[in-house]
Amino acid sequence: GTVYIAWDGYERGSYNIYLRPIRDGRPGAIAQVTDSGAFNAHVSVAVDRRNRVWLAWDESGPNWGKDWGVLGKPGTPLHVSREIRLAVFESGRWMEPTRRLQEAVPAWMGGMNEYPQLAVTPNGVIQVFFRHYLHRLPTADDEPKLRFAGEKGAASPWYEVVRQMWSLYAIGFNGAEWLPARPVPESDGRCWMDTALAQAGGKLVAFWPADGRTYIDPHL
């Protein structure tokens, strides 16, 4: 049998995606999947019923995390943009859907999707689970009201804090088109929270954590 290992590496000053097969216990050649100055990381790998290798990963701008500001060296700040790329290796080359994932989801959630996890359903659909980041400025309604000895008071500095949330979504690709994105219930939390996927009893089973935060109470 063959096992595929995918990872992101920083060999030439930017993050790129690499893939290596291990066939019958023997490591094969390393393939560089992306070759750009952009940020490519957090890759997930799956193999379908036709033995095609699928990869999904994050993409952000060049010089990611190197926005040096007053030093005059431009870069891409953290969480300014994140896009999920999906590719399959077929007929000796990597191919992508004609529509990217960010074009297939509703417009309001097209700009900040990350940490993909891939799985193949029993009927052959490629499922991508990913975390969507949403932030907004607080309003007066978000400010908690406390009562001490019969007197009400505000819980400063809660009101000044930007509310941030990552929620888990799932979207399918059937080889020709994207299926509607669906929210995963009770999955709100911070950015990096692992999702595990497995087939069992003819179904795709997913496991995910949540930390209980809300926009009203984001401090967890």
Secondary structure as GFF3:
##gff-version 3
##sequence-region A 1 220
A	DSSP	beta_strand	2	9	.	.	.	ID=ss1
A	DSSP	beta_strand	16	23	.	.	.	ID=ss2
A	DSSP	beta_strand	26	27	.	.	.	ID=ss3
A	DSSP	beta_strand	31	32	.	.	.	ID=ss4
A	DSSP	beta_strand	39	47	.	.	.	ID=ss5
A	DSSP	beta_strand	53	60	.	.	.	ID=ss6
A	DSSP	three_ten_helix	69	71	.	.	.	ID=ss7
A	DSSP	beta_strand	83	90	.	.	.	ID=ss8
A	DSSP	beta_strand	93	95	.	.	.	ID=ss9
A	DSSP	alpha_helix	101	104	.	.	.	ID=ss10
A	DSSP	three_ten_helix	107	109	.	.	.	ID=ss11
A	DSSP	beta_strand	113	120	.	.	.	ID=ss12
A	DSSP	beta_strand	126	136	.	.	.	ID=ss13
A	DSSP	three_ten_helix	140	142	.	.	.	ID=ss14
A	DSSP	beta_strand	145	148	.	.	.	ID=ss15
A	DSSP	beta_strand	151	154	.	.	.	ID=ss16
A	DSSP	three_ten_helix	158	160	.	.	.	ID=ss17
A	DSSP	beta_strand	163	173	.	.	.	ID=ss18
A	DSSP	beta_strand	182	183	.	.	.	ID=ss19
A	DSSP	beta_strand	196	200	.	.	.	ID=ss20
A	DSSP	beta_strand	203	207	.	.	.	ID=ss21
###
